[in-house]
Amino acid sequence: MVSQYRLISLCNNIYKIVTRLLVLRLTPLFNKLISPIQDSFIKGHQTTDNVIIFQEMVHSFRKLKGKTSSMIIKLDMKKKPMIDLILYYFNFPKKWIDLIHNCITTSTMSILLNGGRLENFRPSRGICQSDPLLRYIFILCMEYLNLQINIVVENRH
């Protein structure tokens, strides 16, 4: 039955080694780059805490409806241009930026069907959800957004 088939994603071993090395090199830098209010995917922090905080915020916003200016933003980040901007902002060396960029843009996939391999194709989305590098890129994006919001708030006062 077709409904019983499950897709299996097997990344290239070189790709896995490169992303693992990048993650191992990035981890010690994060204490210097990331503010203490950042909790997502940081070792020793519970992501579930953020879910509870978010639920409390939504509850509070419903109570304050129309009384004060509040907002919740849902983001859909485009990968390459934003990631490049953020990596330059945090003064990553060009070699690192190129490596990360290559991890995002050069992946190819193929499908095995009835024991035969079909032609390679490029996925429409760059990084696999399970890729450990994705977490760090996400954290950097959120840190950049936090810094930019703080700059705007400080300039208003």
C-alpha positions in Angstrom: 0.0 0.0 0.0 1.2 3.5 -0.9 -0.1 4.9 2.5 2.5 2.7 4.3 5.5 4.3 2.6 7.6 6.7 4.7 10.1 9.1 3.4 13.6 8.7 4.8 16.1 11.5 4.5 19.7 10.4 4.5 22.1 13.4 4.4 25.4 13.2 2.7 28.1 12.2 5.2 30.3 15.1 4.3 27.4 17.5 4.9 26.8 15.9 8.3 30.5 16.3 9.2 30.6 19.9 8.1 27.4 20.9 9.9 28.5 19.1 13.1 31.9 20.9 13.0 30.2 24.2 12.5 27.9 23.5 15.5 30.8 22.4 17.7 32.7 25.7 16.8 29.6 27.8 17.3 28.5 26.5 20.7 31.2 28.3 22.8 30.6 31.6 20.9 27.0 31.6 21.9 27.6 32.7 25.5 29.1 35.9 24.1 26.7 36.5 21.2 23.3 35.6 22.7 21.6 37.7 25.4 20.3 36.0 28.6 16.7 36.5 27.6 17.1 34.0 24.7 16.0 30.6 25.7 15.2 28.6 22.6 17.5 25.6 21.9 20.0 26.8 24.6 21.5 23.9 26.7 20.0 23.8 30.1 16.9 25.8 29.1 13.4 24.3 28.5 11.6 25.4 25.3 8.4 24.5 27.1 8.9 27.5 29.4 8.5 29.7 26.3 5.2 28.0 25.4 3.9 28.8 28.9 5.1 32.4 28.7 3.4 32.8 25.3 0.1 31.4 26.6 0.3 33.9 29.5 0.9 36.7 27.0 -2.0 35.8 24.9 -4.2 35.6 28.0 -3.0 39.0 29.2 -3.6 40.6 25.7 -7.1 39.4 25.7 -7.8 41.0 29.0 -6.3 44.3 27.9 -8.1 44.3 24.5 -8.0 47.9 23.3 -6.6 49.4 26.5 -3.0 49.4 25.5 -0.8 48.8 22.5 0.4 45.3 22.4 1.3 42.8 19.7 2.4 39.3 18.9 4.4 38.8 15.7 4.6 35.6 13.7 7.6 35.5 11.5 8.4 33.5 8.3 12.1 34.1 7.7 13.5 33.8 4.3 16.7 32.0 4.5 19.7 33.1 2.5 19.5 37.0 2.4 18.5 37.3 6.0 21.1 34.7 7.2 23.9 36.4 5.4 22.9 39.8 6.8 22.9 38.4 10.4 26.2 36.5 10.0 27.8 39.7 8.8 26.2 41.7 11.6 27.7 39.3 14.2 31.1 39.6 12.5 31.4 36.0 11.3 34.4 35.4 9.1 33.7 35.2 5.4 34.9 31.5 5.3 32.2 30.6 7.9 29.5 32.5 6.0 30.4 30.7 2.8 30.3 27.3 4.6 26.9 28.0 6.1 25.6 29.3 2.8 26.8 26.2 1.0 25.1 24.0 3.6 21.9 25.8 2.9 21.9 26.1 -0.9 23.8 23.2 -2.3 21.9 20.2 -0.9 20.4 17.8 -3.5 18.0 14.9 -3.0 17.0 11.8 -4.9 14.3 9.3 -4.5 14.8 5.5 -4.5 11.9 3.8 -6.3 11.6 0.0 -6.7 15.3 -0.4 -6.0 16.3 2.2 -8.6 17.5 5.8 -8.0 15.7 8.7 -9.7 17.4 11.8 -10.9 18.7 14.3 -8.3 16.8 17.5 -7.6 17.2 20.5 -5.3 14.7 20.9 -2.5 12.6 24.1 -2.4 13.6 24.6 1.2 17.3 24.6 2.2 18.0 23.1 5.6 16.5 19.9 6.9 14.4 20.4 10.1 16.5 17.9 12.0 19.8 19.7 11.0 21.6 20.9 14.2 22.9 23.9 12.3 19.3 25.1 11.8 18.9 25.6 15.6 21.9 27.9 15.8 20.8 29.9 12.7 17.4 30.3 14.2 18.9 31.5 17.5 21.1 34.1 15.7 18.0 35.3 13.7 16.0 35.8 16.9 18.9 37.5 18.7 19.3 39.9 15.7 15.5 40.6 15.8 15.7 41.2 19.6 18.6 43.7 19.2 16.8 45.6 16.4 13.6 45.9 18.4 15.6 47.2 21.4 17.3 49.8 19.2 14.0 51.0 17.9 12.5 51.2 21.5 15.6 53.0 22.8 15.5 55.6 20.0 11.8 56.3 20.7 12.6 57.3 24.4 
